[in-house]
Amino acid sequence: MKIVNILESTRPIKSDIRNAYIDFSKMTLSLVAVVTDVIRDGRPVVGYGFNSNGRYGQGGLIRERFLPRLLEAEPASLLDETGDNLDPHRIWARMMINEKPGGHGERSVAVGTIDMAVWDAVAKIAGKPLYQLLAERYGNGTPDPRVFVYAAGGYYYPGKGLEGLQREMASYLERGYSVVKMKIGGATLAQDCERIESVLRILGPGQQLAVDANGRFDLATAIDYGRALSQYPLFWYEEAGDPLDYELQAKLGEVYAGPMATGENLFSMQDARNLIRHGGMRPDRDWLQFDCALSYGLVEYLRTLDMLKDHGWSPSRCIPHGGHQMSLAIAAGLGLGGNESYPDLFQPYGGFPDGVKVQSGYVTLPPLPGIGFEGKADLIAEMRALAG
C-alpha cells in the first residue's frame, strides 16, 4: 500500500468578526487530502485534514516542502511494521527532514494539517473511529465518546451591543452548552466589565462564562484586568499576554487566583514545556489549550502529553483550541478535558457530525471510521470535491 497523491486547497473562512488583536476579514485555511491506494467500499481511502482558524492557509509550504518529501519517499518507508497501514510517526519524520530545530511558526501549521489527514486515513484503513484507535494504542484501551465542549463566540462585531451579545450567548445555552466564552481586550476595561456582567446576568445554575484576551495585554494591563475579573465567577481568564511571555503569565498567576488558560499559540512540545517550566501554570485549576492542528499534529501532541505527565499534569487539564473534530477524537481517546466549539462560525469546518447534539455541555461522538468527517454532510462535500 502507499500514498498516491496529496492535494491542498486554500479556502476562505472570512468573517466581519474581530477579537482584541485581529479581524477575520481575510482569514483562510488549508484543506488537505491524502489519497491512498487502499480500497474500501469500492473507493480509495482518503484522509482529510485542515488547519484551525486564526492561522492562514499553508499551501506554499505544503506544496514546496512537505508534500514533495512524502511523495519522493520510498512507499514502504512510510508504512508501519505490519506493512498494512501508514505510520504517522514515520511520515512525520519524513516531513521534517532538513528542518532545523526551533522556528516553530508557520511550518508547524503545515505539518499539523497533513498530519491530521494522515491519522484520518490510518483510522479508516484500520476500520475504526480514530478515538478507538488512540485509546488502544496510547490510552487505557477504552475510549469515552462523551466529551465536554464549550461554545466560543462573543467577538466584537460592527453594531453589536450588549443586547446582541446576550442574544448570542443565550442561543448557545439554549443549544445545550453549559460554558460560553467571549472576547475581551478590544474595548476599555470598564466596557468589557459591562459586557461580562451583561452575560453573567443571563446564566443559570451550572452555567459559566470564560473570557479570552487573545494575547493583547502587557503585564500592567493583564494585572489590571485580573484584579477586575476577580470579582466574577469565571470559568477561566484566557491568554492575557503574548503566548511566549512566560514571565507575564507567572506574575499574573500571583495576582489572579481564578483559573487561567493559555497555550493555543504555542506550536511545539518545547514551547509547551517552557510554559510549564516558567509560566506559573497551576495543575489544580488552570487549563492548557494546545491545538494539534497548529502544532505539528498529533505526533507532536503525543510528545506534549508525555511531557505534561512527567511534570505532574493530567491530560484532563487540556481543552484544545480550534473547534475541530480531530481534537474531539483525541479528547475521547486519550482523556482530555474537552474541546472548544464554534457553533456559528468557521463553517463547514467546525462543529460535529450531523445529528450530534450538545446535552448539558457534552457531546457523544458516533462510531464513524476515521475522524468522522463523513458524518458531516456540508464538510465532506467540500473534502470530496478536493479529492476528486
C-alpha positions, 0 to 999 in steps of 0.5 A, a space after each residue: 500500500 502507499 500514498 498516491 497523491 496529496 492535494 491542498 486547497 486554500 479556502 476562505 473562512 472570512 468573517 466581519 468578526 474581530 477579537 482584541 488583536 485581529 479581524 477575520 476579514 481575510 482569514 483562510 485555511 488549508 484543506 488537505 487530502 491524502 489519497 491512498 491506494 487502499 480500497 474500501 467500499 469500492 473507493 480509495 481511502 482518503 484522509 482529510 485534514 485542515 488547519 484551525 482558524 486564526 492561522 492562514 492557509 499553508 499551501 506554499 509550504 505544503 506544496 514546496 516542502 512537505 508534500 514533495 518529501 512524502 511523495 519522493 519517499 520510498 512507499 514502504 518507508 512510510 508504512 508501519 511494521 505490519 506493512 498494512 497501514 501508514 505510520 504517522 510517526 514515520 511520515 512525520 519524520 519524513 516531513 521534517 527532514 532538513 528542518 532545523 530545530 526551533 522556528 516553530 511558526 508557520 511550518 508547524 501549521 503545515 505539518 499539523 494539517 497533513 498530519 491530521 489527514 494522515 491519522 484520518 486515513 490510518 483510522 479508516 484503513 484500520 476500520 475504526 473511529 480514530 478515538 478507538 484507535 488512540 485509546 488502544 494504542 496510547 490510552 487505557 484501551 477504552 475510549 469515552 465518546 462523551 466529551 465536554 465542549 464549550 461554545 466560543 463566540 462573543 467577538 466584537 462585531 460592527 453594531 453589536 451591543 450588549 443586547 446582541 451579545 446576550 442574544 448570542 450567548 443565550 442561543 448557545 445555552 439554549 443549544 445545550 452548552 453549559 460554558 460560553 466564552 467571549 472576547 475581551 481586550 478590544 474595548 476599555 476595561 470598564 466596557 468589557 466589565 459591562 459586557 461580562 456582567 451583561 452575560 453573567 446576568 443571563 446564566 443559570 445554575 451550572 452555567 459559566 462564562 470564560 473570557 479570552 484576551 487573545 494575547 493583547 495585554 502587557 503585564 500592567 494591563 493583564 494585572 489590571 484586568 485580573 484584579 477586575 475579573 476577580 470579582 466574577 465567577 469565571 470559568 477561566 481568564 484566557 491568554 492575557 499576554 503574548 503566548 511566549 511571555 512566560 514571565 507575564 503569565 507567572 506574575 499574573 498567576 500571583 495576582 489572579 487566583 481564578 483559573 487561567 488558560 493559555 497555550 493555543 499559540 504555542 506550536 511545539 512540545 518545547 514551547 509547551 514545556 517552557 510554559 510549564 517550566 516558567 509560566 506559573 501554570 497551576 495543575 489544580 485549576 488552570 487549563 492548557 489549550 494546545 491545538 494539534 492542528 497548529 502544532 505539528 499534529 498529533 505526533 507532536 501532541 503525543 510528545 506534549 502529553 508525555 511531557 505534561 505527565 512527567 511534570 505532574 499534569 493530567 491530560 484532563 487539564 487540556 481543552 484544545 483550541 480550534 473547534 475541530 473534530 480531530 481534537 474531539 477524537 483525541 479528547 475521547 481517546 486519550 482523556 482530555 478535558 474537552 474541546 472548544 466549539 464554534 457553533 456559528 462560525 468557521 463553517 463547514 469546518 467546525 462543529 460535529 457530525 450531523 445529528 450530534 447534539 450538545 446535552 448539558 455541555 457534552 457531546 457523544 461522538 458516533 462510531 464513524 471510521 476515521 475522524 468522522 468527517 463523513 458524518 458531516 454532510 456540508 464538510 465532506 462535500 467540500 473534502 470530496 470535491 478536493 479529492 476528486 
